[in-house]
Amino acid sequence: MSYLKSSDILQIERIFKKECQKFQYNWQGEYDLICNDGVLFRNSTISGFLPDIIKNRTLIPTALSQTCLRERVAPDYLHVFNMLGVVAMESELFNILLLTLNFFRSLGYTSDRLIIYGPAGNSLWMDLINSQANLRYIELLHNKQKYWVEWNFKNISIKGVRITIALDQVNRVVPVGNIIILSNAQSRKYIDAGFGIECIEAYPYGGVIEQIPRFSQLLSLVGAKQGFDFLRQLFAADLLITRGLLPGAKGHRHVLRCFLRKLIKNRPNFSVILPKMEKVLAADFSKLHKYLTEEAFALRTNKKSTSLAFKFYTRNPQMYNDAHLWSTFGLKNLNEKF
């Protein structure tokens, strides 16, 4: 999966790690992508630390680079992406802000290029931001598209107050990270800072990820029409396969099956395009091709069985029930009821 970690991504990661070392923050390896602690996959740098936060444990300042996966994302974003982050206790808030400024300065972006979107009337954030020269703070009354000020984690008693860090473009603003003050059920406070590497990478290209050269080159190969969808679905499916998943009906395996079926719908001629992709990416898609072929066969078989069942029950509606449907046609349900 080296094609998911380009030289540009590794360089940004090295710069971040170097800045973290200046604050003597612990650098740890990334958490396993596949998990079962409230989410199916790591979807942020904070997710691996949530069990400790729920248990009210004290955390030493820890930084990491994390491969993340989200099944549902905006049309212009990736299912598989890389994040940099720091997790610490609230006492590290000022240092984490300084780390953020130093990190972007090392990337070539001075403070006057940064815009901070945060909660209106929040004196803690406003005083902190105003203590730094050239930083702009824009107050928001409520969550607004990509600029959230309130954060709640589903099914767990953790909430947060968030600022979004954005880089100023000539005609647009590009969100590249956030810092959140988290509170657990015991009202103990933690800091979660996270930065999207691909978002930072995309800044020189107007914040459009598919305009990053390594993606635009691939799009010229697969075709612009729905090409970005194909790429992000392919990356997600291949990553899950390399992590040992098989397609299935539930949980993690169902997510993989969904990605495979989307790929088949997007590119029925996947057998033609995959060898070209392998050559460009120096990748091995043999397992991906195998599972795509099996899923495509299953879809064709299911479609044929559904057609036969529909015709049969249209003529014999009195015979329709789930047991007969399964034993006769191998189907669990039909869209039409008889």
ChimeraX attribute file (.defattr): number of C-alpha atoms within 10 A of each C-alpha:
attribute: neighborCount
match mode: 1-to-1
recipient: residues
	/A:1	12
	/A:2	9
	/A:3	12
	/A:4	14
	/A:5	13
	/A:6	10
	/A:7	11
	/A:8	13
	/A:9	16
	/A:10	13
	/A:11	13
	/A:12	19
	/A:13	17
	/A:14	13
	/A:15	15
	/A:16	24
	/A:17	20
	/A:18	13
	/A:19	19
	/A:20	24
	/A:21	12
	/A:22	9
	/A:23	13
	/A:24	12
	/A:25	18
	/A:26	15
	/A:27	15
	/A:28	11
	/A:29	9
	/A:30	16
	/A:31	17
	/A:32	13
	/A:33	17
	/A:34	18
	/A:35	14
	/A:36	10
	/A:37	12
	/A:38	14
	/A:39	13
	/A:40	16
	/A:41	20
	/A:42	23
	/A:43	22
	/A:44	22
	/A:45	27
	/A:46	19
	/A:47	18
	/A:48	18
	/A:49	16
	/A:50	17
	/A:51	14
	/A:52	11
	/A:53	23
	/A:54	16
	/A:55	11
	/A:56	17
	/A:57	12
	/A:58	13
	/A:59	14
	/A:60	12
	/A:61	19
	/A:62	17
	/A:63	25
	/A:64	24
	/A:65	26
	/A:66	26
	/A:67	21
	/A:68	23
	/A:69	23
	/A:70	18
	/A:71	16
	/A:72	9
	/A:73	11
	/A:74	7
	/A:75	10
	/A:76	13
	/A:77	18
	/A:78	24
	/A:79	23
	/A:80	21
	/A:81	22
	/A:82	22
	/A:83	21
	/A:84	22
	/A:85	23
	/A:86	24
	/A:87	26
	/A:88	22
	/A:89	20
	/A:90	17
	/A:91	12
	/A:92	15
	/A:93	21
	/A:94	12
	/A:95	11
	/A:96	22
	/A:97	16
	/A:98	14
	/A:99	18
	/A:100	24
	/A:101	19
	/A:102	19
	/A:103	20
	/A:104	20
	/A:105	13
	/A:106	15
	/A:107	14
	/A:108	10
	/A:109	15
	/A:110	16
	/A:111	18
	/A:112	12
	/A:113	17
	/A:114	23
	/A:115	20
	/A:116	22
	/A:117	22
	/A:118	28
	/A:119	24
	/A:120	15
	/A:121	11
	/A:122	11
	/A:123	10
	/A:124	8
	/A:125	20
	/A:126	18
	/A:127	10
	/A:128	12
	/A:129	18
	/A:130	12
	/A:131	10
	/A:132	13
	/A:133	9
	/A:134	14
	/A:135	17
	/A:136	17
	/A:137	20
	/A:138	14
	/A:139	16
	/A:140	16
	/A:141	12
	/A:142	13
	/A:143	14
	/A:144	10
	/A:145	6
	/A:146	9
	/A:147	20
	/A:148	20
	/A:149	22
	/A:150	17
	/A:151	15
	/A:152	13
	/A:153	12
	/A:154	10
	/A:155	7
	/A:156	13
	/A:157	14
	/A:158	20
	/A:159	19
	/A:160	20
	/A:161	19
	/A:162	24
	/A:163	25
	/A:164	24
	/A:165	23
	/A:166	21
	/A:167	23
	/A:168	17
	/A:169	15
	/A:170	6
	/A:171	7
	/A:172	10
	/A:173	17
	/A:174	22
	/A:175	23
	/A:176	21
	/A:177	22
	/A:178	23
	/A:179	24
	/A:180	24
	/A:181	21
	/A:182	21
	/A:183	21
	/A:184	18
	/A:185	14
	/A:186	12
	/A:187	12
	/A:188	16
	/A:189	21
	/A:190	22
	/A:191	25
	/A:192	23
	/A:193	24
	/A:194	26
	/A:195	24
	/A:196	21
	/A:197	20
	/A:198	22
	/A:199	25
	/A:200	22
	/A:201	19
	/A:202	19
	/A:203	21
	/A:204	13
	/A:205	15
	/A:206	17
	/A:207	22
	/A:208	16
	/A:209	21
	/A:210	22
	/A:211	17
	/A:212	18
	/A:213	13
	/A:214	14
	/A:215	16
	/A:216	17
	/A:217	13
	/A:218	19
	/A:219	19
	/A:220	10
	/A:221	14
	/A:222	19
	/A:223	12
	/A:224	13
	/A:225	10
	/A:226	12
	/A:227	20
	/A:228	22
	/A:229	18
	/A:230	21
	/A:231	20
	/A:232	21
	/A:233	24
	/A:234	20
	/A:235	19
	/A:236	22
	/A:237	28
	/A:238	21
	/A:239	19
	/A:240	23
	/A:241	17
	/A:242	13
	/A:243	12
	/A:244	9
	/A:245	18
	/A:246	15
	/A:247	22
	/A:248	13
	/A:249	11
	/A:250	10
	/A:251	11
	/A:252	19
	/A:253	16
	/A:254	15
	/A:255	22
	/A:256	26
	/A:257	21
	/A:258	17
	/A:259	24
	/A:260	26
	/A:261	19
	/A:262	17
	/A:263	22
	/A:264	18
	/A:265	13
	/A:266	16
	/A:267	16
	/A:268	14
	/A:269	11
	/A:270	15
	/A:271	13
	/A:272	10
	/A:273	13
	/A:274	19
	/A:275	16
	/A:276	14
	/A:277	17
	/A:278	13
	/A:279	10
	/A:280	13
	/A:281	15
	/A:282	12
	/A:283	14
	/A:284	15
	/A:285	16
	/A:286	13
	/A:287	12
	/A:288	19
	/A:289	17
	/A:290	12
	/A:291	18
	/A:292	23
	/A:293	16
	/A:294	13
	/A:295	17
	/A:296	18
	/A:297	12
	/A:298	12
	/A:299	14
	/A:300	11
	/A:301	13
	/A:302	15
	/A:303	12
	/A:304	13
	/A:305	16
	/A:306	19
	/A:307	12
	/A:308	13
	/A:309	19
	/A:310	19
	/A:311	12
	/A:312	13
	/A:313	17
	/A:314	15
	/A:315	10
	/A:316	11
	/A:317	13
	/A:318	9
	/A:319	13
	/A:320	16
	/A:321	14
	/A:322	13
	/A:323	13
	/A:324	13
	/A:325	18
	/A:326	12
	/A:327	10
	/A:328	11
	/A:329	15
	/A:330	15
	/A:331	16
	/A:332	12
	/A:333	13
	/A:334	13
	/A:335	7
	/A:336	8
	/A:337	11
	/A:338	13
